[in-house]
Amino acid sequence: LSPQSIDTIVGTDYAFQYPRTVAPGRHTFLFRNAGKMRHQFSVALLVEGATMEKLLALEKAGINVDSLFDKDFGLLQARGGQTPLGQLEIDMQPGRVYMIVCFLQDDAKSPPHHTLGMYGSIRVTGDRQVRVSLPAASTTATSG
């Protein structure tokens, strides 16, 4: 299967530039770090009904948030001003919300980047497109 879409996520110091909504189907995600600090682009599927706001509120209250994650897809990481060689391919499910986040810290005394605003969510909108290829109609001429 070839990707339906190639999406570039840009990390800055301390935010992401990314599409807020995508169509269902296969997506290839690339990451570019336009910031000065090391950043990561981590993607996870949230359980139905979960939101980033709920996750952050529970985390801030010291409550374990593992139950809000349905599936982890991986992460890409890069030093400031660089682009990692890898990419993430994800089959984005209709109606679901995917979390993107950077969990890194600048140093042991600094707060994690997601607490500074480096997180977001991508909502999958629309129906999955099913493409059907039909063979070309053949015509037979008969002379009588």
C-alpha positions as CSV (number, residue, x, y, z in Angstrom):
1,L,0.0,0.0,0.0
2,S,1.3,3.4,-0.9
3,P,0.7,6.3,1.4
4,Q,-2.3,8.4,0.8
5,S,-0.6,11.5,2.2
6,I,2.8,12.7,3.3
7,D,2.6,15.1,6.2
8,T,5.5,17.1,7.7
9,I,5.4,17.9,11.4
10,V,7.6,20.9,12.3
11,G,9.0,21.2,15.8
12,T,10.0,24.6,17.2
13,D,11.0,25.6,20.7
14,Y,8.2,24.6,22.3
15,A,5.4,23.9,19.9
16,F,4.5,21.9,16.8
17,Q,3.3,23.1,13.4
18,Y,1.0,20.3,12.1
19,P,-2.3,19.6,10.4
20,R,-5.1,19.7,13.0
21,T,-7.2,17.3,10.9
22,V,-6.4,14.6,8.3
23,A,-8.4,12.3,6.1
24,P,-8.6,8.6,7.1
25,G,-6.1,6.2,5.5
26,R,-2.4,5.7,5.2
27,H,-0.2,8.6,6.1
28,T,3.6,9.0,6.1
29,F,4.7,11.5,8.8
30,L,8.1,13.3,8.5
31,F,9.6,15.4,11.3
32,R,11.7,18.5,10.9
33,N,13.2,20.3,14.0
34,A,13.2,24.0,13.3
35,G,14.1,24.8,16.9
36,K,17.4,25.2,18.6
37,M,16.8,22.5,21.2
38,R,16.6,18.7,20.7
39,H,13.0,17.7,20.1
40,Q,11.0,14.6,19.4
41,F,7.7,13.9,17.6
42,S,5.9,11.0,19.4
43,V,2.5,9.7,18.2
44,A,-0.1,7.7,20.0
45,L,-3.7,6.9,19.4
46,L,-5.9,8.0,22.3
47,V,-8.8,5.8,23.5
48,E,-12.2,6.9,22.2
49,G,-13.5,10.0,24.1
50,A,-10.0,11.0,25.5
51,T,-8.6,14.4,24.7
52,M,-5.2,16.0,25.2
53,E,-6.7,18.4,27.7
54,K,-8.0,15.5,29.8
55,L,-4.7,13.7,29.6
56,L,-2.7,16.8,30.7
57,A,-5.1,17.6,33.6
58,L,-4.8,14.0,34.9
59,E,-1.1,14.0,34.5
60,K,-0.8,17.4,36.4
61,A,-2.9,15.9,39.2
62,G,-0.4,13.0,39.5
63,I,-2.8,10.4,38.1
64,N,-1.5,7.7,35.8
65,V,-2.6,8.3,32.3
66,D,-1.8,5.0,30.7
67,S,-5.5,4.1,30.4
68,L,-6.0,7.0,27.9
69,F,-3.7,5.4,25.3
70,D,-5.0,2.9,22.8
71,K,-1.8,2.4,20.8
72,D,1.7,3.9,20.5
73,F,3.1,4.3,17.1
74,G,6.7,5.5,17.7
75,L,8.7,8.6,17.7
76,L,11.2,10.6,15.6
77,Q,13.9,12.7,17.3
78,A,16.3,15.3,16.0
79,R,18.8,17.9,17.3
80,G,18.1,21.5,16.8
81,G,17.9,22.5,13.1
82,Q,18.0,18.9,11.9
83,T,15.7,16.3,10.3
84,P,15.9,12.7,11.3
85,L,16.3,10.1,8.5
86,G,13.3,8.1,9.6
87,Q,9.5,8.5,9.1
88,L,6.4,7.1,10.6
89,E,3.7,5.4,8.6
90,I,0.3,5.2,10.2
91,D,-3.1,4.0,9.0
92,M,-5.2,6.8,10.4
93,Q,-8.6,5.5,11.6
94,P,-11.8,7.5,10.9
95,G,-13.2,9.5,13.8
96,R,-10.2,9.0,16.1
97,V,-7.8,11.4,17.8
98,Y,-4.0,11.0,17.7
99,M,-1.7,12.7,20.2
100,I,1.6,14.2,19.2
101,V,4.0,15.2,22.0
102,C,7.6,15.9,22.9
103,F,8.6,14.4,26.2
104,L,12.2,15.7,26.2
105,Q,13.8,18.1,28.7
106,D,16.6,20.6,27.9
107,D,18.4,19.3,31.0
108,A,17.6,17.6,34.3
109,K,16.3,20.8,36.0
110,S,14.1,21.9,33.0
111,P,10.5,21.0,32.6
112,P,9.5,18.4,30.0
113,H,8.7,20.1,26.7
114,H,5.0,19.0,26.6
115,T,4.4,21.0,29.8
116,L,5.7,24.1,27.9
117,G,3.1,23.5,25.2
118,M,4.8,21.1,22.9
119,Y,1.9,18.8,22.3
120,G,-1.2,18.6,20.1
121,S,-3.8,16.4,18.6
122,I,-4.7,15.3,15.1
123,R,-8.3,14.5,14.5
124,V,-9.2,12.1,11.6
125,T,-12.3,13.4,9.8
126,G,-14.3,12.1,6.9
127,D,-14.9,8.6,5.7
128,R,-12.3,6.2,4.5
129,Q,-12.2,6.4,0.7
130,V,-12.5,3.0,-1.0
131,R,-11.2,3.0,-4.5
132,V,-12.6,0.4,-6.9
133,S,-10.9,-0.2,-10.2
134,L,-13.2,-1.7,-12.8
135,P,-11.8,-3.2,-16.0
136,A,-12.4,-1.3,-19.2
137,A,-15.5,-2.4,-20.9
138,S,-14.9,-4.3,-24.1
139,T,-17.0,-3.8,-27.1
140,T,-17.5,-6.4,-29.7
141,A,-18.8,-5.4,-33.1
142,T,-20.7,-8.0,-35.0
143,S,-21.4,-7.6,-38.7
144,G,-24.2,-9.5,-40.1
